[in-house]
Structure formats: structure tokens, C-alpha cells
Amino acid sequence: MPKRLSRRSRTVGVLATGAALIAGGSMSLAPMQATASSHREAPLISGQPEYDNTDVYAFVSPDQPNTTTLVANFWPFEEPAGGPNFYKFNPDGRYEINVDNDGDSLPEFTYRFTFKESYRDQNTFLYNTGVVRSFNDPTLNYRQTYDLTLIQRNGGTVVGTRTLATNVPVAPSHVGDASMPDYRTLRQQAIKQLPSGAKVFAGQADDPFFLDLRVFDRFYGGKLKEVGNDTLRGYNVQTVALQVPTSALIKPGQPVIGVYSAVQRKNAAGSFTQVSRLANPLVNEVVNPIKDKDKFNASVPWNDAQFLSNVTNPELARRLNQVYKLPIPPTPRNDLVQVFLTGVPKLNQPPNVRPAELMRLNTSIPPAANPKRLGVLDGDNAGYPNGRRLTDDTVDISLQVVEGELVGMKNDLSDSVDANDVKFEPNFPYVALPTSGSAVRGGFSGSGGKSGNGTATTYNFGNRSAQTSTADDGGTPILPIIALAGGAAFLTGGFLMWARRRSI
């Protein structure tokens, strides 16, 4: 494992990332406008958050090593208390996980989730009208279900379509501990075992991606005291997850699969248009320039040759050199082509591979007993970029790879956020329970916490150094800037309205 650099050296890493991203075209410095893996990464999708694919994960299941788990997340920056209309999968969308098992970049399997929604009572403004302990409780006013369809292809041609499940309940948004005192039970009710031996889940979860995004606030305003805070702490996402017997995904003798997720949105004519796409993290954020971002989201891996120069001559590396005088490898960067487009030889590159932006996983590599956060860079071949586990520190890995780690230019760039703020679950679907709406994030006094995940949280209005959940990681406290700004604006607006009425 590479030696960790000093606090100052790690700061260079996070500042360099921010410098590269901002110089690359992110003109707004507000944290909500920043990117995080694939959170609000392209102009068009930033205005359609329910279709925005934030992260994709693919790994051999640690507790069921004869299966492979595929996870796709959507809707970035879900504020847990964001009611009365909480979060959902849009019924006008097709949410898909695609699997290529022969290296030609065309999916042999597409798992398609389509959603339906209903209300028990539209004469109320409430998401739930009382305590909810079961998906079937009449107190759960808003509910979603989904159908799961498997589309099989040969050379891009559909050869079969099969319905795997219908009317499966979606785990609801975690409104709060008063409304859903046993959310874990609701989560369990949303896990369905399929006759094939597969499992499926859809619902809200804690955002498993971890990194420090405050760098976009003009490099911390020149004050570097907040480096190392997980800016996504406390936000939720919408998750779909599959656990499939590996034998049902691979071709005999060829254990490598390529995975990507996509979302199609129904247009005015009633047909569907792809609006979001994701495989490896950070590609459409720091690899593709602004002119290509929407095009990438609308394209398919078969056509990825058009983006090749973005990989072989990466802007991020140039910005690191420009701002911090860090040495970079010469171009063309064929090492990055292996990571992002073809897979790494003797690790996860399939035979006769067509270069395409897919997350490639060698399913024959067993899960690690003690996963290392830097994955392959630290000798753990079961981790990123061989697939992606929830615990893989893809920000640090990507920074170090861009700076030449795979071609002998050793470095230890880091954003100093090494793990998620809460522990992941030991069993399918592995993602952590969502943050409860009772976990007050700032703006007024209160208490709450990550339900079932950690220590209670206490905040005091106006105190930016207030303590937050320590969970199980001993992480550094943080009050998200967006929550503070939103809470302050809400209270200010309420006070002005009260004062105006007093004067009438």
C-alpha cells in the first residue's frame, strides 16, 4: 500500500481535483452545482434528477460468491426531510442495468425496471397518514411498485423478453422515525427472491458515494480546515439492485462481464429517449468536456470511439500539471484506455474486446476477505477498477491513476475521505439504510440520526461546528452548506412574513 502523504500533500490532491473540474467548465461554485461521481454531471440531466444515474456498482457478492451483485443509484442529493412530496422513481422512465458478456460492447442482457405509483387518499397532503410498519398499511398513502423485465439479445438483436417479477413493492422514502419507527422491516419487505435464485430490490438508500465536494466553494475560501469531510453525508438516493447467479450472466469459459446503467424517458410522442448513462465513476465528469456530456448520456457504448481523445489526452492531468506543477505521463494515455475502455490485460479484459466505456468485472476473482479501499492499486484484485464495490475509494484511485500510478509514477493523491459515513449492510442489497427525515441537518435545533446506523445527531442553529453523527467510522463532523443555506433562508423568510403580519 502506498505511503500516505502529509495532510498538506493530501490537500493538494483535493485542490487539484477541484481546480481541474472548475477550470474544465464548472462555472458555478455552489456545492449543489458540483459533480460527485455522476451527480448532476451534465447540463440536461441536472434538471431531471429523477432520471439522473449517480453511481453503478458491480461485484462478486461477498456472502454469496456464486452470485454477482449489480447496483445502480439515481436522484442525487436527496434531502431526507424533503416532504411532503418525497422521492420516487418516475413512472415515465425505464431504468436499466445492461450486461455485455462477450466483449463486443453490446448488451446480451438488459434488466429493465418500470414503475407505477398510486395514492390511497388524494384528499390529504401527507405522504403517510400515520405510523407505517408495512408496505400494506393503509397509513402509507403514496406507494410505488415495479415490474422487472429481462431483455435478451444476440449481436444487438432482441431474441427474447421475459417478465421476471410484477408489482414488487418499492421501499418508501424514510419520512422520519415518528412515521416509520422500524424502517429496516420496510427495507426487508422490499427484497424479493425470484424463482431463478436471483434477488431484486428497489427503494431509497443512503448515498454510498463518499468524497469531499467543498473544494468547489472557491477552495474552501482559502481556509483549509474542512478538508476531508464527506459532503454526501446524510443524503439519500434511489437504488435498484440485483443479485444474479453468476452462471446466468457469463458465457462458458469467459468470466468477464461489462456493465452499464441507462435511463430512458418517455417523450411527448410516447416513445422513449435515453437521457442518462453510467458505468465507471467520474468519466462524464472529469474525462468528458462540457461539449460531450449530453451527447455521452444519449449514446451507447458501441459508439464510444468518438470520445477516445478525451481518454488518451485527459484534461484532468493537464490541469494538475498546470496548477500544481505535478508531473504527468506522456500522451497518448493507453493506461487510461485500459481502465476506462478495454479492461486491464490479465485482470478484466475480455478476448476480442471492442473499446467501450463499460465497468468490467472478472467474476472468477473471489471476493476479498478484507477489502482494501484502493482496490487493484493496493493488490486487491477484487476491487476497482475490476468492477466496483461499495467500499472502493474511487476518487483516490482515479486521481492516482490519472497521475500515472499504472505506468510507474507512484503518488498518493487523495481527497482525505476514505470511507462512507455509515457502514454498509452485510447482506443484499448491501447499501446502507437511508437517513431518516428526523435527522435534522441544520437550520434549527433538533436531534436525529442515521436510523439503525450510528450515534444520534444534535445540531444548534448557526453553529457550523456542531456535532453530527459519528456512526461507526469516527468521521469528521460536517454541516452541509446547502442545508445551512436552505434552513437560514427558510427561517429568514418565515421571520419576515411574521414581522410583516405583525405590522398590518
MIBASE-187757 format. One line per 4 residues: number of its first residue (from 1); for each residue z, y, x of C-alpha. Coordinates in pm, whole numbers, plus 50000, padded with zeros to 5 digits. Last residue first. Example, Ala and Ser with C-alpha at 12.3 -4.5 7.8 and 13.67 -1.06 7.14 Angstrom:
BEGIN
2	50714 49894 51367 ~ 50780 49550 51230
This chain:
BEGIN
504	50947 54514 44949 ~ 51133 54534 45282 ~ 51294 54192 45257 ~ 50955 54041 45183
500	50814 54187 45502 ~ 51110 54058 45704 ~ 51066 53707 45570 ~ 50691 53713 45643
496	50762 53842 45993 ~ 51021 53570 46053 ~ 50785 53297 45935 ~ 50510 53420 46165
492	50746 53430 46460 ~ 50876 53084 46381 ~ 50528 52938 46356 ~ 50403 53120 46666
488	50702 53000 46866 ~ 50655 52644 46748 ~ 50286 52648 46832 ~ 50345 52799 47175
484	50624 52556 47252 ~ 50426 52259 47124 ~ 50121 52361 47322 ~ 50321 52413 47638
480	50461 52061 47633 ~ 50831 52059 47717 ~ 50881 51841 48023 ~ 51161 51638 48174
476	51092 51437 48494 ~ 51078 51064 48447 ~ 51367 50821 48480 ~ 51132 50546 48368
472	51321 50382 48088 ~ 51303 50649 47823 ~ 51436 50970 47979 ~ 51361 51153 47658
468	51376 51529 47696 ~ 51616 51776 47844 ~ 51570 52147 47800 ~ 51421 52335 48096
464	51196 52545 47880 ~ 51491 52666 47674 ~ 51344 52887 47404 ~ 51462 52673 47117
460	51705 52403 47225 ~ 51587 52046 47251 ~ 51754 51705 47244 ~ 51578 51371 47284
456	51731 51030 47227 ~ 51702 50769 47501 ~ 51415 50524 47502 ~ 51155 50308 47337
452	51274 50191 46996 ~ 51167 50514 46837 ~ 51080 50766 47103 ~ 51338 51030 47036
448	51500 51274 46803 ~ 51710 51584 46810 ~ 51696 51934 46676 ~ 51686 52299 46762
444	51365 52491 46705 ~ 51027 52549 46870 ~ 51022 52230 47076 ~ 50904 51870 47064
440	51128 51738 46786 ~ 51125 51359 46785 ~ 51156 51304 46410 ~ 50779 51263 46384
436	50836 50941 46576 ~ 50651 50872 46899 ~ 50419 50580 46857 ~ 50520 50228 46958
432	50396 50132 47302 ~ 50060 49966 47361 ~ 50084 49590 47433 ~ 49881 49482 47123
428	49984 49207 47187 ~ 50301 49117 47376 ~ 50522 49266 47648 ~ 50515 49615 47490
424	50457 49913 47716 ~ 50741 50113 47861 ~ 50772 50482 47786 ~ 50674 50790 47990
420	50372 50614 48136 ~ 50369 50560 48509 ~ 50285 50721 48844 ~ 50263 51090 48768
416	50256 51255 49112 ~ 49900 51387 49063 ~ 49797 51185 49368 ~ 49582 51191 49679
412	49689 50930 49933 ~ 49400 50907 50178 ~ 49214 50648 50383 ~ 48852 50723 50464
408	48741 50362 50525 ~ 48449 50343 50286 ~ 48647 50234 49979 ~ 48905 50512 50019
404	48633 50777 50039 ~ 48771 51090 49871 ~ 48618 50982 49540 ~ 48808 50654 49572
400	49138 50832 49633 ~ 49098 51060 49335 ~ 48988 50774 49111 ~ 49285 50555 49206
396	49532 50842 49159 ~ 49394 50921 48814 ~ 49353 50554 48719 ~ 49721 50472 48762
392	49696 50120 48616 ~ 49983 50038 48378 ~ 49771 49996 48063 ~ 49541 49758 48249
388	49182 49840 48336 ~ 48893 49611 48418 ~ 48847 49535 48785 ~ 48851 49904 48879
384	49140 49882 48806 ~ 49376 49585 48821 ~ 49367 49206 48858 ~ 49255 49247 49219
380	49597 49371 49328 ~ 49545 49448 49699 ~ 49670 49805 49683 ~ 49330 49967 49634
376	49248 49689 49385 ~ 49520 49802 49146 ~ 49690 50128 49237 ~ 49970 50070 48982
372	50058 49732 49124 ~ 50108 49453 48872 ~ 50394 49210 48945 ~ 50298 48866 48813
368	49933 48964 48840 ~ 49699 48846 48566 ~ 49457 48572 48667 ~ 49114 48656 48812
364	48859 48447 48620 ~ 48810 48726 48363 ~ 48625 48944 48612 ~ 48622 49273 48423
360	48354 49542 48433 ~ 48406 49870 48251 ~ 48049 49978 48185 ~ 47843 50273 48306
356	47514 50099 48379 ~ 47336 49956 48682 ~ 47147 49641 48574 ~ 47318 49340 48728
352	47119 49037 48838 ~ 47443 48849 48906 ~ 47767 49005 48775 ~ 47970 49244 48994
348	48345 49207 48940 ~ 48504 49118 49274 ~ 48263 48955 49521 ~ 48044 49268 49505
344	48208 49563 49323 ~ 48076 49640 48975 ~ 47734 49781 48903 ~ 47775 50130 48756
340	48112 50301 48803 ~ 48279 50132 49099 ~ 47964 50001 49266 ~ 47777 50330 49227
336	48085 50502 49369 ~ 48052 50304 49693 ~ 47682 50393 49697 ~ 47773 50757 49746
332	47442 50906 49857 ~ 47586 51105 50024 ~ 47823 51147 50317 ~ 48194 51075 50274
328	48431 51368 50218 ~ 48664 51562 50447 ~ 48921 51784 50272 ~ 48859 52154 50324
324	49090 52234 50031 ~ 48868 52439 49803 ~ 48518 52349 49918 ~ 48596 51994 50026
320	48772 51908 49701 ~ 48493 52083 49514 ~ 48228 51874 49692 ~ 48415 51551 49611
316	48438 51647 49244 ~ 48069 51734 49227 ~ 47964 51378 49297 ~ 47631 51313 49470
312	47569 50942 49405 ~ 47749 50949 49070 ~ 47595 51258 48910 ~ 47264 51152 49067
308	47267 50834 48856 ~ 47293 51004 48516 ~ 46936 50933 48401 ~ 46975 50574 48523
304	47225 50534 48238 ~ 46961 50443 47980 ~ 47072 50084 47913 ~ 47431 50210 47889
300	47364 50377 47552 ~ 47334 50750 47480 ~ 47499 50992 47236 ~ 47816 51049 47441
296	47607 51085 47758 ~ 47387 51351 47600 ~ 47696 51543 47488 ~ 47826 51544 47847
292	47501 51597 48036 ~ 47474 51977 48052 ~ 47850 52004 48107 ~ 47837 51811 48434
288	47900 51434 48440 ~ 48138 51295 48703 ~ 48457 51487 48626 ~ 48499 51445 48251
284	48230 51204 48134 ~ 48338 50960 48404 ~ 48715 51019 48388 ~ 48806 50671 48264
280	48557 50383 48274 ~ 48401 50279 47941 ~ 48352 50549 47680 ~ 48114 50661 47406
276	48131 50918 47128 ~ 47892 51070 46873 ~ 47661 50781 46785 ~ 47464 50864 46470
272	47482 50666 46146 ~ 47259 50682 45837 ~ 47360 50830 45501 ~ 47122 51126 45516
268	47411 51368 45563 ~ 47534 51183 45870 ~ 47767 50884 45904 ~ 47941 50889 46243
264	47906 50624 46513 ~ 48183 50560 46760 ~ 48143 50374 47089 ~ 48351 50155 47316
260	48245 49996 47642 ~ 48294 49661 47810 ~ 48111 49465 48081 ~ 48203 49099 48126
256	48234 48891 48443 ~ 48317 48518 48416 ~ 47967 48372 48467 ~ 47981 47991 48495
252	47948 47939 48121 ~ 47875 48272 47948 ~ 48179 48477 47861 ~ 48331 48615 47540
248	48434 48309 47333 ~ 48577 48134 47640 ~ 48803 48433 47694 ~ 48985 48366 47368
244	48997 48712 47209 ~ 49280 48966 47185 ~ 49151 49274 47007 ~ 49292 49625 46985
240	49222 49939 46784 ~ 49441 50240 46855 ~ 49485 50586 46704 ~ 49662 50816 46948
236	50011 50963 46995 ~ 50159 51249 47196 ~ 50515 51243 47330 ~ 50434 51256 47700
232	50069 51350 47743 ~ 50162 51618 47998 ~ 50332 51363 48222 ~ 50510 51597 48464
228	50448 51551 48837 ~ 50401 51913 48941 ~ 50626 52141 48736 ~ 50783 52343 49018
224	50450 52451 49167 ~ 50467 52818 49077 ~ 50136 52996 49137 ~ 50081 53025 48764
220	50096 52647 48740 ~ 49753 52619 48897 ~ 49599 52858 48646 ~ 49733 52662 48349
216	49480 52387 48416 ~ 49727 52220 48654 ~ 49948 52159 48352 ~ 49750 51840 48290
212	49974 51597 48481 ~ 49879 51236 48413 ~ 49954 50937 48193 ~ 49731 50751 47948
208	49921 50518 47714 ~ 49911 50755 47415 ~ 50190 50616 47196 ~ 50046 50414 46912
204	49899 50458 46564 ~ 49714 50179 46394 ~ 49467 49894 46426 ~ 49541 49541 46544
200	49349 49217 46592 ~ 49431 48868 46716 ~ 49190 48591 46813 ~ 49258 48221 46762
196	48934 48168 46573 ~ 49120 48167 46239 ~ 49229 48529 46299 ~ 49589 48640 46354
192	49658 48985 46216 ~ 49888 49249 46365 ~ 49950 49530 46113 ~ 50268 49373 45973
188	50414 49376 46325 ~ 50366 49752 46353 ~ 50541 49805 46018 ~ 50832 49596 46148
184	50848 49811 46461 ~ 50864 50121 46241 ~ 51209 50032 46115 ~ 51354 50365 45993
180	51020 50479 45847 ~ 51080 50785 45629 ~ 51406 50908 45781 ~ 51289 50798 46127
176	50974 51005 46109 ~ 50613 51011 45992 ~ 50509 50733 46229 ~ 50142 50731 46128
172	50054 50416 45941 ~ 49978 50070 46087 ~ 49639 49983 45941 ~ 49634 49699 45688
168	49355 49436 45704 ~ 49124 49460 45404 ~ 48871 49216 45545 ~ 48855 48997 45857
164	48599 48825 46079 ~ 48283 48919 45889 ~ 47983 48770 46071 ~ 47651 48916 46178
160	47390 48718 46366 ~ 47084 48741 46586 ~ 47070 49117 46640 ~ 46814 49195 46911
156	46935 49367 47228 ~ 46841 49078 47455 ~ 47030 48838 47228 ~ 47277 48998 46994
152	47590 48908 46796 ~ 47757 49151 46553 ~ 48119 49069 46472 ~ 48263 49256 46174
148	48621 49371 46119 ~ 48707 49528 45784 ~ 48970 49796 45762 ~ 49266 49912 45558
144	49426 50254 45521 ~ 49721 50381 45326 ~ 49849 50708 45187 ~ 50136 50695 44935
140	50370 50459 45115 ~ 50656 50470 44861 ~ 50493 50190 44660 ~ 50589 49956 44947
136	50304 49722 45038 ~ 50280 49834 45402 ~ 50649 49755 45429 ~ 50969 49939 45511
132	50879 50285 45384 ~ 51159 50518 45267 ~ 51041 50759 45002 ~ 50739 50949 44871
128	50509 50887 45167 ~ 50218 51102 45285 ~ 50353 51371 45052 ~ 50159 51644 44873
124	50209 51482 44536 ~ 49992 51442 44227 ~ 49747 51228 44425 ~ 49956 50917 44377
120	49883 50573 44520 ~ 49634 50712 44767 ~ 49346 50523 44929 ~ 49155 50483 45254
116	48884 50253 45386 ~ 48792 50179 45746 ~ 48511 50014 45939 ~ 48586 49833 46267
112	48290 49683 46454 ~ 48325 49421 46727 ~ 47990 49416 46906 ~ 47897 49109 47109
108	47598 49042 47333 ~ 47596 49404 47441 ~ 47304 49524 47654 ~ 47392 49634 48009
104	47188 49343 48161 ~ 47495 49198 48335 ~ 47515 48871 48138 ~ 47835 48908 47932
100	47797 49253 47775 ~ 48082 49335 47533 ~ 48094 49625 47287 ~ 48402 49763 47109
96	48307 49964 46801 ~ 48447 50223 46560 ~ 48203 50295 46278 ~ 48289 50626 46121
92	48272 50780 45773 ~ 48604 50618 45677 ~ 48770 50830 45949 ~ 49053 50653 46127
88	49379 50826 46042 ~ 49638 51086 46135 ~ 49886 51278 45920 ~ 49822 51513 45633
84	50173 51644 45559 ~ 50202 51645 45848 ~ 50168 51688 46226 ~ 50518 51570 46324
80	50384 51325 46582 ~ 50141 51574 46741 ~ 49829 51366 46800 ~ 49687 51493 47129
76	49372 51282 47138 ~ 49208 51108 46839 ~ 49093 50762 46955 ~ 49204 50462 47162
72	49019 50143 47251 ~ 49186 49819 47361 ~ 49034 49487 47467 ~ 49255 49190 47553
68	49116 48874 47712 ~ 49256 48528 47638 ~ 49334 48218 47842 ~ 49600 48419 48025
64	49815 48458 47710 ~ 50127 48643 47830 ~ 49946 48869 48079 ~ 49629 48901 47866
60	49330 48928 48101 ~ 49239 49294 48095 ~ 49015 49553 47928 ~ 49127 49908 47848
56	48930 50196 47696 ~ 49051 50554 47664 ~ 49011 50873 47456 ~ 48735 50787 47209
52	48688 51101 46999 ~ 48584 51016 46642 ~ 48899 51154 46476 ~ 48887 51449 46718
48	48559 51596 46588 ~ 48554 51949 46733 ~ 48609 51827 47090 ~ 48326 51578 47029
44	48062 51849 47047 ~ 48170 52024 47368 ~ 48258 51714 47575 ~ 48583 51582 47726
40	48824 51646 47441 ~ 49048 51361 47564 ~ 48834 51120 47763 ~ 49056 51058 48064
36	49255 51373 48005 ~ 49045 51682 47964 ~ 49165 52038 47932 ~ 49114 52255 47627
32	49459 52166 47494 ~ 49608 52277 47827 ~ 49478 52633 47791 ~ 49276 52735 48096
28	48946 52780 47915 ~ 48641 52794 48139 ~ 48609 52423 48205 ~ 48280 52441 48398
24	48293 52238 48716 ~ 48502 52503 48885 ~ 48774 52419 48636 ~ 48742 52047 48690
20	48722 52069 49067 ~ 49010 52309 49092 ~ 49221 52097 48862 ~ 49159 51786 49068
16	49224 51975 49388 ~ 49549 52107 49253 ~ 49661 51756 49168 ~ 49578 51623 49510
12	49712 51922 49699 ~ 50042 51872 49518 ~ 50055 51522 49662 ~ 50044 51678 50007
8	50325 51920 49923 ~ 50545 51645 49782 ~ 50492 51451 50106 ~ 50244 51168 50134
4	50293 50817 50007 ~ 50195 50551 50261 ~ 49909 50339 50145 ~ 50000 50000 50000
